[in-house]
């Protein structure tokens, strides 16, 4: 799929994640007790996965941008789905 479209989708999902996490911090919805820790620690893992994917892509002659975007987008998509499901449940 087009990397620019994937970037746009990631940006939309990131805004959704930010809004849901802020609602959790404000007490509007009830997030998991580990949500604040998770939002900090997952960024490092996603950054390392993106860096590794970009390096492997460069070594094989593929686009490092598209490769680095893939693990970050997967994490953003998973967060948006998980937080939306949790917000609708409560």
N, C-alpha and C positions, 0 to 999 in steps of 0.2 A: 504494500500500500504506500501511497505517497508520503514521504517523511514530513512534508509541510502540513498535510492534513492530520497526521499523527501528532504533530506538535500542537496544533490547534485543539485537538481533542484532549490532549494532556493538560493544556492550560485551562480548559473548561472544567475538567475533572478536578484539577488542583484547587480551583476556586470553590467547587462544591465541598471538597474535603476541608478546606479552611473554614468555610461557613459552618459545617457540621461540627467541627471541633470547637469553634468559638461558641456555638450554641450549647455544647456540652460544658464548657468552662463557665458559661453564664447561668447554667442550671436549667436551661429550657428543655434539654433532653438529658438523659442519663447515660454517659459513655461507660465503657469498661473501666475498671479501676486502674488498669495499666496503660490507658490511652496516652497520657502525657509523656510517659517514658517511651512508649512505642514511637511516638511521633518524632522523637529526637534520635533514637537509635537506628531507626529504619533508613534514615537519610544517608548515614555512613555506608550501610550495606548496599543501598541502591547506587551510590556514587562509585563504590568499588566495582560493582558489577558493570556499570556503564563504562568505566575506565578500561576494564579488562576486555569488554566487547569491542570498544573502539580500537584498542591496540591490536586485537586479533584481526579485525576488519582491515586495518591499515596494512598488516603483514600479508594479507591475502589479496590486496588490491580492491577491496570493497569500500563502500562509503562509511567512514568512521561515524559520521553524524547519525545515519540511520541505525547503525549497530548500537551506538551509545543510547539512543532514544528508546530502544526496545525494552530494556530492563526497567528503566525509569517509568515508562508508560505503563508497563505491567503492574508496577507497584502502585502507581496513582489510580489506575483502574480498579485494582483490588481494594484499595482504601475507600474509594468512593462507593463501591458496592457494599462493603462491610459496614461502613458508617451509616449509609442510607438504610440498610436493612435493620440496623440496631435502632436508628431513630424512629423508624416506622413501627417497630415492635413495642416501643414504650409509650 
